[in-house]
Amino acid sequence: MKKSTIITSSKVNNQKIKLDLQIQSITMDIKRVEQSNRWLENWQSEKLAGLNAELRAKELEKAQLEQSILSGLTSVLALVNGRAQAYTICAEMLIDLAHEFEGIMEDRGITVKNRAGAEARFRPAGKSVAHSPMGRSITTYVVMRRVHDGWRLIHAERDYCYDNQREFMEVVVRPCAHENMIRHATRNFCVWDETPTDGLMA
């Protein structure tokens, strides 16, 4: 990979939210026109046709927006994975992973402004087998970076996972994010200035 590839983007998400609201508004307008009169007059028929055309245009715009993210990831991962599919990472899984890592940082108390610069490294688990593990499967190892706008795929390579091998997951954060985590973990806790006497611990 020569350059990073968009996994998630707040700019794209905001555009999708805006389109969703527009689609919802147009859909409600269509229902109102349809319910206004069973036997639509000419101007109502024209209005309904215009609204339906506008709805299709907005839905197409949203689909193209979603596809622009997926197609970039799919082409990068296709080069890495080749024909292997069963235990590899696909574009949809990568987007889900980005949301999962975002949730992990949220749960650990890392503020949004301190998340940029974090790197997440991941490789899926191996095939689950009942007998003693012997084989291995082709999989994908990825490195993702959190930037101010969302997540980017900065590295992807073909890897191998052995039967019953656990998934590998590691998040590397900046010192300021680590301080957030410590503060979050120790919130509402303090330390005795001196060691408590036996009487206090009885």
Protein Blocks (a to p, Z undefined) as FASTA:
>chain_A
ZZdcdfbdfklmmmmmmmmmmmmmmmmmmmmmmmmpmbacfklmmmmmmmmmmmmmmmmm
mmmmmmmmmmmmmmmmmmmnmmafklmccfklmmmmmmmmmmmmmmnopafklmgopacd
ddddddddfbdcfbdcddddddddddfklccdfbdcdddddehiacdddddddfklmmmm
mmmmmgoiacdfbdcdfklmZZ
